[in-house]
Amino acid sequence: MKLALYRLARLGLALSLGAALLAALSLGGEGSPGRAEAMSLQAVPGTFVSAITVLNPATNSASATVSIQFFDSSGNVVTTLNVPSPIPPGGTFFQYVPGISGLPPGTYSAVVNSDQPVYATVNLNSSNPTTGESYNGVNQAGASVYVPSVLNGYYGFNSVVVAQNAGSSSASVTLKLVGKSSLGSVNYTTPAQTIGVNASFSWDLASLASNIGTGFTGAATVNGNGQNVAVVANVYTPSITAQTPNYLFGSGNGFASGSAQAFIPGLYKNYYGFVSALLVQNIDPSQTATVQVKYSNNATDSASIPPGGSALFYTPGNNQLPNGWQGSATVTSTGGQQILASVNVQASGQAGTGLATYNGFTSGTNTVFAPGLLKSYYGFNSALTIQNVDTQPATVTVKYSNGASDSPVVLQPGQSKLFYQPGESALPNGFNGGATITSQGGKIVGLINIQGATNADQLFSTNAFGS
């Protein structure tokens, strides 16, 4: 099989990050590669580097022989990295991109080739200023790709939308933005941009201010007009102001399809200083969607969302949720329109500083893999959240890669449980490993949050992998 990683790193170029950082898993055979988006973020402050982790899931029966090809912006192979040893089932391979011989500083695309189904994550860190985020595999390239939340000058936050041509020939790509701003209601489509095979293009929403206004908040649709594209949307603070006193950076994958339901494992209302915002997009081309949000404490919220638009549910703004609440939610389109969701998580106060983004889920599995769990690992710690996304109870067991296990926990439909690794006595300080989570009964999904010990943005969120 082939696993594609696009735009893996721009190294040593301040104020012009490129990043790549998304891996895509293809579950098909050879010749049906997954795709992932590029990042070329000229407006985002920072000097960025990245690292790739490839996971051979424990459910595989054979070791994985893996190589990684790196491509320049024209699609030419720059170098190929052959992983020195096969990755055993349940094992991982880690590669710091600046350490690859024969790969000069720059922005690259990459394809991971494996003879077994594998997963991948990529970590991104910047200096000057310090920020960070993690990215999961992307297997949702499509003719149209949707982003639930994009911003321009919205409480000090901006967005960059990046499209990767995942097709077989040049693509004429447009970006449609639907939302509200200083101009009132906005429904704007950019001129078509030609993007070569495996190449990418970035739209910095700040450069579109004359068309979309300032204070813009809304949703985006990227159309490949006959070619598949993969998309990432990045939110960042362009400068330090009284409104945004810290540099922050987060990133979320685009969606190639939706569902009548979306499942959200982790939401926060001043939970040890963490807050969250849930963004829901209606991707129906013609019908308004009425959506209901049901929280795990039975609180509710609702909104009507126009075609292509989105609604924001700010967790601290819901008076039905108690202060200090942490829990989950299920989002339902009551009329059956296709929706999708993402979440922004922000740390402040006692939680330190940080911004991270993760995507909601449309389905679950009975086995979930969570790589990159940490306990006092160079100052980094993690929290794993598991949600039951089924209609029947789920008996959930977490088994860590060092052999430690948690006692089984029963989750009712829609409920979640947070497993905080620093609170796990069976994990030693300095632990850097993973976990396999199994459910008897209901299907589950998983969310991984990681935070560093610095006062800068070192908050990361990634979705755990389903079997």
KOLLO-111900 format. One record per residue (C-alpha): x, y, z; residue number from 1. Coordinates in nm, 3 decimals. Example, Ala and Ser with C-alpha at 12.3 -4.5 7.8 and 13.67 -1.06 7.14 Angstrom:
residues 2
1.230;-0.450;0.780;1
1.367;-0.106;0.714;2
This chain:
residues 467
0.000;0.000;0.000;1
0.098;0.364;-0.027;2
0.059;0.633;0.233;3
0.094;0.992;0.118;4
0.234;1.276;0.326;5
0.235;1.615;0.160;6
0.439;1.925;0.233;7
0.637;1.782;0.518;8
0.865;2.061;0.621;9
0.991;2.404;0.546;10
1.304;2.437;0.750;11
1.487;2.751;0.852;12
1.265;3.002;0.674;13
1.114;3.238;0.925;14
0.772;3.385;0.846;15
0.716;3.132;0.570;16
0.623;2.797;0.711;17
0.557;2.504;0.507;18
0.457;2.215;0.677;19
0.322;1.935;0.607;20
0.217;1.755;0.823;21
-0.051;1.534;0.740;22
-0.041;1.172;0.658;23
-0.303;0.993;0.462;24
-0.391;0.631;0.492;25
-0.511;0.430;0.195;26
-0.674;0.103;0.290;27
-0.679;-0.008;-0.072;28
-0.408;-0.204;-0.246;29
-0.104;-0.087;-0.436;30
-0.188;0.186;-0.681;31
-0.462;0.344;-0.466;32
-0.266;0.591;-0.257;33
-0.418;0.808;0.011;34
-0.365;1.180;-0.011;35
-0.288;1.457;0.231;36
-0.268;1.825;0.203;37
0.016;2.064;0.167;38
0.085;2.356;0.388;39
0.261;2.666;0.263;40
0.172;2.934;0.508;41
0.343;3.255;0.414;42
0.159;3.458;0.677;43
0.215;3.238;0.983;44
0.492;3.359;1.215;45
0.763;3.108;1.301;46
1.050;2.889;1.185;47
0.906;2.540;1.154;48
1.038;2.184;1.162;49
0.848;1.857;1.152;50
0.873;1.489;1.240;51
0.694;1.179;1.107;52
0.577;0.877;1.307;53
0.461;0.566;1.121;54
0.254;0.312;1.318;55
0.206;-0.053;1.226;56
-0.114;-0.135;1.417;57
-0.117;-0.428;1.658;58
-0.398;-0.593;1.459;59
-0.159;-0.656;1.168;60
-0.007;-1.005;1.159;61
0.317;-0.905;0.982;62
0.591;-0.647;1.012;63
0.576;-0.353;0.771;64
0.856;-0.272;0.528;65
0.842;0.103;0.477;66
1.006;0.369;0.260;67
0.936;0.741;0.232;68
0.979;0.940;-0.092;69
1.016;1.318;-0.078;70
0.905;1.541;-0.367;71
0.969;1.904;-0.457;72
0.699;2.150;-0.561;73
0.717;2.025;-0.922;74
0.663;1.663;-0.821;75
1.025;1.554;-0.869;76
1.172;1.300;-0.625;77
1.438;1.467;-0.408;78
1.533;1.168;-0.193;79
1.399;0.835;-0.066;80
1.432;0.723;0.294;81
1.428;0.347;0.348;82
1.325;0.263;0.703;83
1.621;0.057;0.832;84
1.419;-0.228;0.987;85
1.067;-0.362;0.935;86
0.818;-0.215;1.183;87
0.667;-0.497;1.393;88
0.292;-0.512;1.468;89
0.222;-0.255;1.736;90
0.553;-0.081;1.668;91
0.638;0.266;1.538;92
0.908;0.438;1.337;93
1.000;0.799;1.418;94
1.186;1.031;1.180;95
1.289;1.390;1.248;96
1.266;1.550;0.903;97
1.567;1.786;0.938;98
1.779;1.477;1.013;99
1.720;1.315;0.674;100
2.040;1.295;0.470;101
2.005;1.431;0.119;102
1.703;1.649;0.201;103
1.805;2.017;0.203;104
1.600;2.282;0.386;105
1.275;2.347;0.202;106
0.913;2.246;0.158;107
0.840;1.894;0.042;108
0.569;1.646;-0.035;109
0.617;1.282;0.058;110
0.470;0.938;-0.005;111
0.510;0.659;0.250;112
0.519;0.317;0.080;113
0.437;0.013;0.294;114
0.357;-0.351;0.228;115
0.115;-0.346;0.526;116
-0.167;-0.106;0.620;117
-0.004;0.160;0.838;118
-0.096;0.490;1.001;119
0.108;0.806;1.035;120
0.117;1.125;1.235;121
0.332;1.433;1.194;122
0.435;1.680;1.463;123
0.508;2.042;1.378;124
0.703;2.283;1.599;125
0.809;2.641;1.543;126
1.057;2.871;1.708;127
1.047;3.249;1.700;128
0.771;3.226;1.825;129
0.722;2.886;1.987;130
0.408;2.707;1.867;131
0.315;2.350;1.787;132
0.049;2.113;1.658;133
0.006;1.748;1.557;134
-0.162;1.604;1.249;135
-0.328;1.274;1.176;136
-0.354;1.075;0.862;137
-0.588;1.208;0.598;138
-0.781;0.975;0.375;139
-1.041;1.226;0.264;140
-0.928;1.375;-0.064;141
-1.228;1.450;-0.281;142
-1.368;1.652;-0.568;143
-1.505;1.893;-0.304;144
-1.356;1.929;0.043;145
-1.516;2.116;0.333;146
-1.375;2.315;0.626;147
-1.614;2.395;0.915;148
-1.427;2.699;1.046;149
-1.222;2.973;0.878;150
-1.150;3.319;1.018;151
-1.017;3.661;0.924;152
-0.954;3.914;1.198;153
-1.201;3.730;1.423;154
-1.105;3.819;1.781;155
-0.743;3.837;1.663;156
-0.741;3.504;1.471;157
-0.676;3.446;1.100;158
-0.689;3.137;0.876;159
-0.492;2.998;0.586;160
-0.659;2.735;0.365;161
-0.426;2.509;0.169;162
-0.529;2.277;-0.116;163
-0.318;1.989;-0.249;164
-0.389;1.849;-0.596;165
-0.438;1.478;-0.530;166
-0.555;1.405;-0.883;167
-0.390;1.277;-1.199;168
-0.370;1.605;-1.394;169
-0.363;1.979;-1.330;170
-0.658;2.108;-1.131;171
-0.852;2.436;-1.157;172
-0.936;2.494;-0.790;173
-1.169;2.745;-0.625;174
-1.234;2.841;-0.263;175
-1.589;2.928;-0.156;176
-1.638;3.118;0.171;177
-1.976;3.145;0.346;178
-2.017;3.338;0.671;179
-2.054;3.676;0.838;180
-1.819;3.971;0.877;181
-1.803;4.351;0.881;182
-1.967;4.333;0.536;183
-2.267;4.139;0.671;184
-2.349;3.805;0.515;185
-2.068;3.674;0.291;186
-2.088;3.425;0.003;187
-1.771;3.462;-0.202;188
-1.586;3.232;-0.444;189
-1.226;3.304;-0.541;190
-1.105;3.301;-0.902;191
-0.988;2.955;-1.013;192
-0.628;2.869;-0.933;193
-0.438;2.616;-1.146;194
-0.253;2.362;-0.928;195
-0.024;2.096;-1.076;196
-0.029;1.730;-0.973;197
0.102;1.693;-0.615;198
0.145;2.070;-0.592;199
-0.044;2.300;-0.357;200
-0.180;2.650;-0.322;201
-0.254;2.861;-0.015;202
-0.526;3.119;0.041;203
-0.450;3.353;0.328;204
-0.790;3.494;0.421;205
-0.632;3.825;0.524;206
-0.549;3.882;0.156;207
-0.921;3.843;0.073;208
-1.039;4.112;0.316;209
-1.176;4.335;0.040;210
-1.411;4.049;-0.058;211
-1.495;3.892;0.278;212
-1.441;4.181;0.521;213
-1.283;4.173;0.865;214
-1.419;3.992;1.168;215
-1.508;3.711;0.928;216
-1.619;3.378;1.069;217
-1.762;3.106;0.851;218
-1.696;2.789;0.655;219
-1.510;2.701;0.336;220
-1.558;2.466;0.043;221
-1.265;2.382;-0.185;222
-1.369;2.256;-0.530;223
-1.121;2.066;-0.748;224
-1.344;2.095;-1.057;225
-1.286;1.740;-1.175;226
-0.971;1.656;-0.978;227
-0.948;1.534;-0.621;228
-0.800;1.776;-0.370;229
-0.693;1.745;-0.007;230
-0.723;2.041;0.227;231
-0.592;2.170;0.556;232
-0.711;2.486;0.736;233
-0.485;2.657;0.983;234
-0.580;2.914;1.244;235
-0.316;3.145;1.390;236
-0.255;3.477;1.560;237
-0.061;3.702;1.322;238
0.066;3.931;1.599;239
0.067;3.994;1.972;240
-0.211;4.228;2.083;241
-0.407;4.297;2.399;242
-0.677;4.070;2.256;243
-0.436;3.787;2.168;244
-0.137;3.823;2.405;245
0.027;3.498;2.286;246
0.119;3.349;1.951;247
-0.112;3.054;1.883;248
-0.135;2.800;1.602;249
-0.378;2.517;1.527;250
-0.467;2.307;1.225;251
-0.753;2.091;1.107;252
-0.807;1.859;0.811;253
-1.073;1.920;0.551;254
-1.358;1.672;0.504;255
-1.448;1.510;0.173;256
-1.783;1.387;0.303;257
-2.022;1.432;0.590;258
-2.290;1.247;0.780;259
-2.621;1.317;0.951;260
-2.436;1.282;1.284;261
-2.101;1.390;1.424;262
-1.941;1.271;1.749;263
-1.727;1.500;1.966;264
-1.518;1.325;2.236;265
-1.379;1.627;2.422;266
-1.537;1.962;2.510;267
-1.439;2.190;2.798;268
-1.590;2.473;3.000;269
-1.311;2.624;3.210;270
-1.188;2.272;3.282;271
-0.857;2.339;3.460;272
-0.830;2.645;3.236;273
-0.933;2.475;2.910;274
-1.221;2.600;2.695;275
-1.356;2.479;2.360;276
-1.556;2.591;2.058;277
-1.752;2.344;1.845;278
-1.795;2.433;1.475;279
-2.060;2.256;1.268;280
-2.087;2.294;0.889;281
-2.385;2.213;0.666;282
-2.249;2.070;0.340;283
-2.588;2.017;0.178;284
-2.579;2.216;-0.150;285
-2.935;2.350;-0.128;286
-3.108;2.282;0.205;287
-3.079;2.457;0.540;288
-2.985;2.214;0.818;289
-3.134;2.226;1.165;290
-2.877;2.075;1.400;291
-2.909;1.969;1.761;292
-2.612;1.931;1.995;293
-2.669;1.691;2.284;294
-2.400;1.706;2.552;295
-2.308;1.411;2.771;296
-2.478;1.574;3.073;297
-2.802;1.595;2.864;298
-2.769;1.969;2.802;299
-2.867;2.071;2.449;300
-2.808;2.343;2.192;301
-2.935;2.400;1.837;302
-2.895;2.614;1.528;303
-3.017;2.652;1.170;304
-2.728;2.650;0.923;305
-2.757;2.761;0.559;306
-2.607;2.553;0.275;307
-2.227;2.571;0.294;308
-2.238;2.771;0.617;309
-2.143;2.687;0.974;310
-2.249;2.753;1.333;311
-2.028;2.807;1.636;312
-2.119;2.658;1.974;313
-1.890;2.816;2.236;314
-1.886;2.575;2.527;315
-1.841;2.838;2.803;316
-2.143;3.023;2.661;317
-2.384;2.736;2.737;318
-2.547;2.802;3.074;319
-2.667;2.440;3.093;320
-2.306;2.326;3.135;321
-2.153;2.373;3.482;322
-1.829;2.562;3.526;323
-1.538;2.317;3.521;324
-1.727;2.076;3.295;325
-1.549;1.828;3.068;326
-1.747;1.592;2.848;327
-1.859;1.493;2.501;328
-2.138;1.569;2.254;329
-2.335;1.420;1.968;330
-2.441;1.653;1.685;331
-2.745;1.553;1.477;332
-2.892;1.702;1.162;333
-3.261;1.656;1.240;334
-3.360;1.666;0.871;335
-3.087;1.428;0.757;336
-2.871;1.691;0.581;337
-2.500;1.611;0.566;338
-2.298;1.790;0.834;339
-1.946;1.779;0.974;340
-1.777;1.925;1.279;341
-1.444;2.035;1.424;342
-1.334;2.165;1.763;343
-1.092;2.436;1.869;344
-0.941;2.387;2.216;345
-0.768;2.674;2.393;346
-0.565;2.673;2.712;347
-0.541;2.978;2.936;348
-0.494;3.069;3.300;349
-0.387;2.769;3.508;350
-0.373;2.558;3.189;351
-0.095;2.776;3.047;352
-0.102;2.877;2.681;353
-0.210;2.684;2.377;354
-0.441;2.631;2.081;355
-0.524;2.301;1.911;356
-0.784;2.174;1.664;357
-0.932;1.832;1.603;358
-1.201;1.690;1.375;359
-1.524;1.533;1.489;360
-1.598;1.170;1.400;361
-1.875;1.023;1.187;362
-1.834;0.661;1.299;363
-1.640;0.440;1.538;364
-1.476;0.098;1.573;365
-1.432;-0.162;1.846;366
-1.052;-0.117;1.852;367
-0.870;0.216;1.868;368
-0.494;0.284;1.856;369
-0.346;0.582;2.039;370
0.023;0.646;1.960;371
0.229;0.917;2.127;372
0.100;0.903;2.485;373
0.334;1.077;2.729;374
0.398;1.105;3.102;375
0.656;1.365;3.205;376
0.838;1.306;2.879;377
1.071;1.607;2.850;378
0.796;1.812;3.013;379
0.513;1.679;2.793;380
0.203;1.503;2.922;381
-0.104;1.361;2.748;382
-0.470;1.288;2.807;383
-0.664;1.022;2.616;384
-1.042;1.063;2.583;385
-1.263;0.776;2.464;386
-1.626;0.828;2.355;387
-1.898;0.568;2.296;388
-2.053;0.660;1.959;389
-2.294;0.366;1.946;390
-2.651;0.308;2.061;391
-2.551;0.037;2.312;392
-2.318;0.049;2.617;393
-1.945;0.001;2.561;394
-1.714;-0.177;2.807;395
-1.379;-0.010;2.741;396
-1.029;-0.134;2.831;397
-0.708;0.064;2.779;398
-0.387;-0.140;2.744;399
-0.061;0.056;2.725;400
0.243;-0.045;2.523;401
0.438;-0.119;2.845;402
0.180;-0.385;2.937;403
-0.011;-0.176;3.192;404
-0.392;-0.181;3.170;405
-0.675;0.022;3.313;406
-0.975;-0.148;3.470;407
-1.266;-0.179;3.228;408
-1.499;0.123;3.218;409
-1.861;0.110;3.101;410
-1.962;0.406;2.883;411
-2.325;0.470;2.798;412
-2.413;0.586;2.444;413
-2.267;0.932;2.380;414
-2.061;0.937;2.700;415
-1.683;0.974;2.727;416
-1.402;0.903;2.972;417
-1.074;1.095;3.008;418
-0.761;0.893;3.093;419
-0.489;1.133;3.216;420
-0.151;0.967;3.173;421
0.029;1.153;3.460;422
-0.237;1.002;3.688;423
-0.161;0.646;3.575;424
0.055;0.493;3.851;425
0.150;0.198;3.629;426
0.320;0.432;3.380;427
0.672;0.542;3.474;428
0.784;0.904;3.454;429
0.938;0.956;3.111;430
0.687;0.722;2.945;431
0.658;0.767;2.568;432
0.441;0.498;2.416;433
0.095;0.416;2.300;434
-0.219;0.226;2.387;435
-0.467;-0.011;2.229;436
-0.823;0.056;2.340;437
-1.084;-0.215;2.297;438
-1.459;-0.207;2.343;439
-1.695;-0.490;2.413;440
-2.032;-0.373;2.282;441
-2.059;-0.021;2.148;442
-1.818;0.129;1.897;443
-1.578;0.398;2.021;444
-1.356;0.686;1.906;445
-1.051;0.843;2.070;446
-0.890;1.185;2.112;447
-0.533;1.255;2.223;448
-0.439;1.591;2.380;449
-0.072;1.665;2.454;450
0.065;1.967;2.637;451
0.418;2.087;2.706;452
0.545;2.255;3.019;453
0.642;2.586;2.858;454
0.445;2.910;2.873;455
0.424;2.915;2.492;456
0.179;2.730;2.265;457
0.267;2.364;2.309;458
-0.085;2.220;2.292;459
-0.145;1.936;2.043;460
-0.463;1.745;1.955;461
-0.491;1.439;1.731;462
-0.757;1.178;1.667;463
-0.673;0.824;1.768;464
-0.683;0.568;1.486;465
-0.962;0.316;1.439;466
-0.896;-0.045;1.337;467
